[in-house]
Amino acid sequence: MSFFSNFVIIMFHSMSWYNKIIEFFVKDSAERRRFISEFNMLASRSFQNLTIGALFEAETCIGKSEYRHELSAPIIASGLVIKIQAGCEVPLDAVLMLGRVILYDKALVRRMFVLHWDTLIIEDSRSGCRVDWRIRDFMEFGGVLN
């Protein structure tokens, strides 16, 4: 076997252990994967149908420790990053607007919260522009209890 083949095998086993560790510590990991899969499928379909001008891709990432809350996943999996993958370079104000659109959807924010994410990151892969938000800041607690 070549060095490259051995390297690929080691990386594959490492990633499977990484995923097993995450799944052990994070409840609802299947639901988190489904959330990301659905998001990516809808984003891809919207891009292909010319509904949106950029291709978005969501994935789990390292969250910010100062954004943690009582339901947060381990820090290595507590962030949700949405990367702008294709299209032209996106200016900062458009990145901020995309974040606001997501965070003003109260049902979506609650779903991200209960799925153990504490950090939302929007990142333009072309420019490197990256903005993050604390998901808990956009939760509305109370209601019936007030």
DRENPA-3360 file (N, C-alpha, C; in nm, 2 decimals, always signed):
BEGIN
1 = MSFFSNFV = +0.08/-0.12/+0.00/+0.00/+0.00/+0.00/+0.09/+0.12/+0.00 ~ +0.04/+0.23/-0.07/+0.12/+0.35/-0.07/+0.09/+0.43/+0.05 ~ +0.17/+0.53/+0.07/+0.16/+0.63/+0.18/+0.02/+0.69/+0.17 ~ -0.02/+0.73/+0.05/-0.15/+0.80/+0.04/-0.27/+0.71/+0.08 ~ -0.26/+0.58/+0.04/-0.37/+0.48/+0.07/-0.38/+0.47/+0.22 ~ -0.26/+0.45/+0.29/-0.26/+0.44/+0.43/-0.31/+0.57/+0.50 ~ -0.28/+0.68/+0.45/-0.32/+0.81/+0.50/-0.48/+0.82/+0.49 ~ -0.53/+0.78/+0.38/-0.68/+0.78/+0.36/-0.75/+0.69/+0.45;
9 = IIMFHSMS = -0.69/+0.57/+0.47/-0.75/+0.47/+0.56/-0.75/+0.53/+0.71 ~ -0.64/+0.59/+0.75/-0.63/+0.64/+0.88/-0.73/+0.76/+0.90 ~ -0.73/+0.84/+0.80/-0.83/+0.96/+0.81/-0.97/+0.91/+0.82 ~ -1.01/+0.81/+0.74/-1.14/+0.75/+0.74/-1.18/+0.70/+0.88 ~ -1.08/+0.62/+0.94/-1.11/+0.57/+1.07/-1.11/+0.68/+1.18 ~ -1.03/+0.78/+1.16/-1.03/+0.89/+1.25/-1.17/+0.97/+1.25 ~ -1.22/+0.99/+1.13/-1.34/+1.06/+1.11/-1.46/+0.98/+1.17 ~ -1.45/+0.84/+1.15/-1.56/+0.76/+1.20/-1.56/+0.77/+1.36;
17 = WYNKIIEF = -1.44/+0.77/+1.42/-1.43/+0.78/+1.56/-1.48/+0.92/+1.61 ~ -1.44/+1.02/+1.53/-1.48/+1.15/+1.56/-1.64/+1.16/+1.56 ~ -1.70/+1.10/+1.46/-1.85/+1.11/+1.45/-1.91/+1.03/+1.56 ~ -1.85/+0.91/+1.60/-1.90/+0.83/+1.71/-1.90/+0.91/+1.84 ~ -1.79/+0.98/+1.86/-1.77/+1.06/+1.99/-1.88/+1.16/+1.99 ~ -1.90/+1.24/+1.88/-2.00/+1.34/+1.88/-2.14/+1.28/+1.90 ~ -2.17/+1.17/+1.84/-2.30/+1.11/+1.85/-2.32/+1.06/+1.99 ~ -2.22/+1.02/+2.06/-2.23/+0.97/+2.20/-2.27/+1.09/+2.29;
25 = FVKDSAER = -2.20/+1.21/+2.27/-2.22/+1.32/+2.36/-2.34/+1.41/+2.32 ~ -2.38/+1.40/+2.19/-2.49/+1.49/+2.15/-2.61/+1.41/+2.13 ~ -2.71/+1.44/+2.21/-2.84/+1.38/+2.18/-2.90/+1.44/+2.06 ~ -2.98/+1.37/+1.99/-3.05/+1.42/+1.87/-2.95/+1.43/+1.75 ~ -2.84/+1.36/+1.75/-2.74/+1.38/+1.64/-2.80/+1.34/+1.51 ~ -2.89/+1.24/+1.51/-2.96/+1.20/+1.38/-3.05/+1.32/+1.33 ~ -3.11/+1.38/+1.43/-3.20/+1.50/+1.39/-3.11/+1.61/+1.34 ~ -2.99/+1.63/+1.40/-2.90/+1.74/+1.35/-2.86/+1.71/+1.21;
33 = RRFISEFN = -2.82/+1.58/+1.18/-2.78/+1.55/+1.05/-2.89/+1.57/+0.95 ~ -3.01/+1.53/+0.99/-3.13/+1.55/+0.90/-3.15/+1.70/+0.87 ~ -3.14/+1.78/+0.98/-3.16/+1.93/+0.96/-3.06/+1.98/+0.86 ~ -2.93/+1.94/+0.87/-2.83/+1.99/+0.78/-2.85/+1.93/+0.64 ~ -2.89/+1.81/+0.63/-2.91/+1.75/+0.50/-3.03/+1.81/+0.43 ~ -3.14/+1.84/+0.50/-3.25/+1.91/+0.44/-3.22/+2.05/+0.39 ~ -3.14/+2.12/+0.48/-3.10/+2.26/+0.44/-3.02/+2.25/+0.31 ~ -2.92/+2.16/+0.31/-2.83/+2.16/+0.19/-2.91/+2.12/+0.07;
41 = MLASRSFQ = -3.00/+2.03/+0.08/-3.08/+1.98/-0.03/-3.17/+2.10/-0.09 ~ -3.23/+2.17/+0.00/-3.32/+2.28/-0.04/-3.23/+2.40/-0.10 ~ -3.12/+2.42/-0.04/-3.03/+2.53/-0.09/-2.98/+2.49/-0.23 ~ -2.94/+2.37/-0.25/-2.89/+2.32/-0.38/-3.00/+2.33/-0.48 ~ -3.12/+2.29/-0.45/-3.23/+2.29/-0.54/-3.27/+2.44/-0.58 ~ -3.27/+2.53/-0.48/-3.30/+2.67/-0.50/-3.19/+2.73/-0.59 ~ -3.07/+2.69/-0.57/-2.96/+2.75/-0.66/-2.97/+2.70/-0.80 ~ -3.00/+2.57/-0.82/-3.02/+2.51/-0.95/-3.14/+2.57/-1.03;
49 = NLTIGALF = -3.25/+2.60/-0.95/-3.37/+2.66/-1.01/-3.36/+2.81/-1.03 ~ -3.24/+2.87/-1.00/-3.22/+3.01/-1.01/-3.30/+3.09/-0.92 ~ -3.35/+3.03/-0.81/-3.43/+3.11/-0.71/-3.34/+3.20/-0.62 ~ -3.22/+3.15/-0.60/-3.12/+3.22/-0.52/-2.99/+3.23/-0.61 ~ -2.91/+3.33/-0.59/-2.79/+3.36/-0.67/-2.66/+3.30/-0.62 ~ -2.67/+3.23/-0.50/-2.55/+3.17/-0.45/-2.58/+3.03/-0.39 ~ -2.48/+2.95/-0.39/-2.50/+2.81/-0.33/-2.46/+2.82/-0.18 ~ -2.55/+2.78/-0.10/-2.53/+2.77/+0.05/-2.50/+2.63/+0.09;
57 = EAETCIGK = -2.42/+2.61/+0.19/-2.39/+2.47/+0.24/-2.38/+2.48/+0.39 ~ -2.45/+2.41/+0.46/-2.45/+2.41/+0.61/-2.37/+2.29/+0.66 ~ -2.30/+2.31/+0.77/-2.23/+2.20/+0.84/-2.21/+2.24/+0.98 ~ -2.18/+2.14/+1.06/-2.15/+2.16/+1.21/-2.00/+2.20/+1.22 ~ -1.97/+2.29/+1.31/-1.83/+2.33/+1.33/-1.81/+2.36/+1.48 ~ -1.69/+2.41/+1.51/-1.66/+2.45/+1.65/-1.74/+2.58/+1.68 ~ -1.81/+2.58/+1.79/-1.88/+2.70/+1.83/-1.79/+2.79/+1.92 ~ -1.84/+2.90/+1.95/-1.77/+2.99/+2.04/-1.80/+2.96/+2.19;
65 = SEYRHELS = -1.70/+2.95/+2.27/-1.72/+2.91/+2.41/-1.80/+3.01/+2.48 ~ -1.79/+3.14/+2.45/-1.87/+3.24/+2.52/-2.02/+3.24/+2.48 ~ -2.06/+3.16/+2.38/-2.20/+3.16/+2.34/-2.27/+3.03/+2.40 ~ -2.20/+2.95/+2.48/-2.26/+2.83/+2.53/-2.39/+2.85/+2.61 ~ -2.48/+2.75/+2.61/-2.60/+2.76/+2.69/-2.62/+2.62/+2.74 ~ -2.72/+2.60/+2.82/-2.75/+2.47/+2.89/-2.77/+2.35/+2.80 ~ -2.81/+2.37/+2.68/-2.83/+2.26/+2.59/-2.72/+2.25/+2.48 ~ -2.61/+2.33/+2.50/-2.51/+2.32/+2.39/-2.44/+2.19/+2.38;
73 = APIIASGL = -2.41/+2.15/+2.26/-2.33/+2.03/+2.23/-2.19/+2.06/+2.27 ~ -2.10/+1.96/+2.28/-1.96/+1.98/+2.31/-1.91/+2.09/+2.21 ~ -1.82/+2.17/+2.25/-1.77/+2.28/+2.18/-1.73/+2.25/+2.04 ~ -1.68/+2.13/+2.01/-1.63/+2.09/+1.88/-1.75/+2.07/+1.78 ~ -1.87/+2.07/+1.83/-1.99/+2.05/+1.75/-2.10/+2.15/+1.78 ~ -2.07/+2.26/+1.85/-2.18/+2.35/+1.89/-2.21/+2.46/+1.80 ~ -2.13/+2.47/+1.69/-2.15/+2.58/+1.59/-2.22/+2.52/+1.47 ~ -2.30/+2.61/+1.40/-2.36/+2.58/+1.27/-2.31/+2.68/+1.18;
81 = VIKIQAGC = -2.24/+2.64/+1.08/-2.19/+2.74/+0.98/-2.26/+2.72/+0.85 ~ -2.30/+2.83/+0.79/-2.36/+2.83/+0.66/-2.26/+2.90/+0.57 ~ -2.20/+2.82/+0.48/-2.10/+2.87/+0.38/-2.17/+2.91/+0.25 ~ -2.13/+3.03/+0.20/-2.17/+3.07/+0.07/-2.06/+3.02/-0.03 ~ -2.10/+2.92/-0.10/-2.00/+2.84/-0.18/-1.97/+2.89/-0.32 ~ -2.08/+2.93/-0.39/-2.07/+2.96/-0.53/-2.14/+3.09/-0.56 ~ -2.10/+3.15/-0.66/-2.16/+3.28/-0.70/-2.05/+3.39/-0.68 ~ -2.09/+3.51/-0.68/-1.99/+3.62/-0.67/-1.95/+3.64/-0.52;
89 = EVPLDAVL = -1.85/+3.72/-0.50/-1.81/+3.75/-0.36/-1.92/+3.83/-0.30 ~ -1.95/+3.80/-0.18/-2.07/+3.86/-0.11/-2.02/+3.96/-0.01 ~ -2.07/+4.09/-0.02/-2.03/+4.19/+0.07/-2.08/+4.17/+0.21 ~ -2.02/+4.23/+0.31/-2.05/+4.21/+0.45/-2.20/+4.24/+0.48 ~ -2.26/+4.35/+0.42/-2.40/+4.38/+0.45/-2.49/+4.27/+0.40 ~ -2.46/+4.20/+0.30/-2.54/+4.08/+0.25/-2.52/+3.96/+0.35 ~ -2.40/+3.94/+0.40/-2.38/+3.84/+0.50/-2.47/+3.87/+0.62 ~ -2.46/+3.99/+0.67/-2.54/+4.03/+0.78/-2.69/+4.01/+0.76;
97 = MLGRVILY = -2.74/+4.05/+0.64/-2.88/+4.04/+0.61/-2.92/+3.89/+0.61 ~ -2.84/+3.80/+0.55/-2.87/+3.66/+0.55/-2.88/+3.61/+0.70 ~ -2.79/+3.65/+0.78/-2.80/+3.61/+0.92/-2.92/+3.65/+0.99 ~ -2.96/+3.78/+0.96/-3.08/+3.83/+1.02/-3.21/+3.76/+0.97 ~ -3.21/+3.73/+0.84/-3.33/+3.65/+0.79/-3.34/+3.52/+0.86 ~ -3.23/+3.45/+0.88/-3.24/+3.32/+0.95/-3.28/+3.34/+1.10 ~ -3.22/+3.44/+1.16/-3.24/+3.46/+1.31/-3.38/+3.52/+1.34 ~ -3.44/+3.58/+1.25/-3.58/+3.64/+1.27/-3.69/+3.53/+1.25;
105 = DKALVRRM = -3.65/+3.41/+1.21/-3.74/+3.30/+1.20/-3.74/+3.23/+1.33 ~ -3.84/+3.26/+1.42/-3.84/+3.21/+1.56/-3.84/+3.06/+1.57 ~ -3.92/+3.00/+1.48/-3.93/+2.85/+1.48/-3.79/+2.79/+1.45 ~ -3.73/+2.85/+1.35/-3.59/+2.80/+1.31/-3.49/+2.82/+1.42 ~ -3.50/+2.93/+1.49/-3.40/+2.96/+1.60/-3.43/+2.86/+1.71 ~ -3.55/+2.83/+1.74/-3.58/+2.74/+1.85/-3.53/+2.60/+1.81 ~ -3.55/+2.56/+1.68/-3.50/+2.43/+1.64/-3.35/+2.42/+1.65 ~ -3.28/+2.52/+1.61/-3.13/+2.52/+1.63/-3.09/+2.51/+1.77;
113 = FVLHWDTL = -3.17/+2.58/+1.86/-3.14/+2.58/+2.00/-3.15/+2.44/+2.06 ~ -3.27/+2.38/+2.04/-3.29/+2.25/+2.09/-3.21/+2.14/+2.03 ~ -3.15/+2.17/+1.91/-3.06/+2.07/+1.85/-2.92/+2.10/+1.89 ~ -2.90/+2.17/+2.00/-2.78/+2.19/+2.07/-2.67/+2.28/+2.00 ~ -2.72/+2.36/+1.91/-2.62/+2.46/+1.85/-2.63/+2.59/+1.93 ~ -2.52/+2.65/+1.95/-2.52/+2.78/+2.03/-2.46/+2.89/+1.94 ~ -2.40/+2.86/+1.83/-2.33/+2.96/+1.75/-2.38/+2.95/+1.60 ~ -2.43/+3.05/+1.54/-2.46/+3.05/+1.40/-2.35/+3.14/+1.33;
121 = IIEDSRSG = -2.29/+3.08/+1.23/-2.19/+3.15/+1.15/-2.23/+3.15/+1.01 ~ -2.22/+3.27/+0.95/-2.24/+3.28/+0.80/-2.10/+3.32/+0.75 ~ -2.06/+3.25/+0.65/-1.92/+3.26/+0.59/-1.92/+3.27/+0.44 ~ -1.86/+3.37/+0.38/-1.84/+3.37/+0.24/-1.71/+3.30/+0.21 ~ -1.71/+3.19/+0.14/-1.59/+3.11/+0.11/-1.50/+3.19/+0.02 ~ -1.55/+3.28/-0.06/-1.46/+3.35/-0.16/-1.38/+3.46/-0.09 ~ -1.45/+3.54/-0.01/-1.39/+3.66/+0.05/-1.33/+3.63/+0.18 ~ -1.38/+3.52/+0.25/-1.34/+3.49/+0.39/-1.42/+3.57/+0.49;
129 = CRVDWRIR = -1.51/+3.65/+0.44/-1.60/+3.73/+0.54/-1.68/+3.63/+0.62 ~ -1.67/+3.65/+0.75/-1.73/+3.56/+0.85/-1.79/+3.63/+0.96 ~ -1.92/+3.61/+0.99/-1.99/+3.68/+1.10/-2.06/+3.57/+1.18 ~ -2.06/+3.58/+1.31/-2.12/+3.49/+1.40/-2.22/+3.55/+1.50 ~ -2.32/+3.48/+1.54/-2.42/+3.52/+1.63/-2.44/+3.42/+1.74 ~ -2.48/+3.47/+1.86/-2.52/+3.38/+1.97/-2.66/+3.35/+1.95 ~ -2.70/+3.22/+1.93/-2.83/+3.18/+1.90/-2.93/+3.21/+2.01 ~ -2.88/+3.20/+2.14/-2.96/+3.22/+2.25/-3.01/+3.37/+2.26;
137 = DFMEFGGV = -2.94/+3.46/+2.20/-2.98/+3.60/+2.20/-3.11/+3.62/+2.12 ~ -3.14/+3.53/+2.03/-3.26/+3.54/+1.95/-3.38/+3.45/+1.99 ~ -3.36/+3.40/+2.11/-3.47/+3.31/+2.16/-3.56/+3.41/+2.24 ~ -3.69/+3.37/+2.23/-3.79/+3.45/+2.31/-3.84/+3.35/+2.42 ~ -3.80/+3.37/+2.54/-3.84/+3.28/+2.65/-3.97/+3.34/+2.72 ~ -4.04/+3.26/+2.78/-4.16/+3.31/+2.86/-4.28/+3.27/+2.79 ~ -4.36/+3.37/+2.75/-4.49/+3.35/+2.69/-4.59/+3.31/+2.80 ~ -4.63/+3.18/+2.80/-4.73/+3.13/+2.90/-4.68/+3.15/+3.04;
145 = LN = -4.56/+3.14/+3.06/-4.50/+3.15/+3.20/-4.51/+3.29/+3.26 ~ -4.52/+3.39/+3.17/-4.52/+3.53/+3.22/-4.65/+3.58/+3.28;
% end
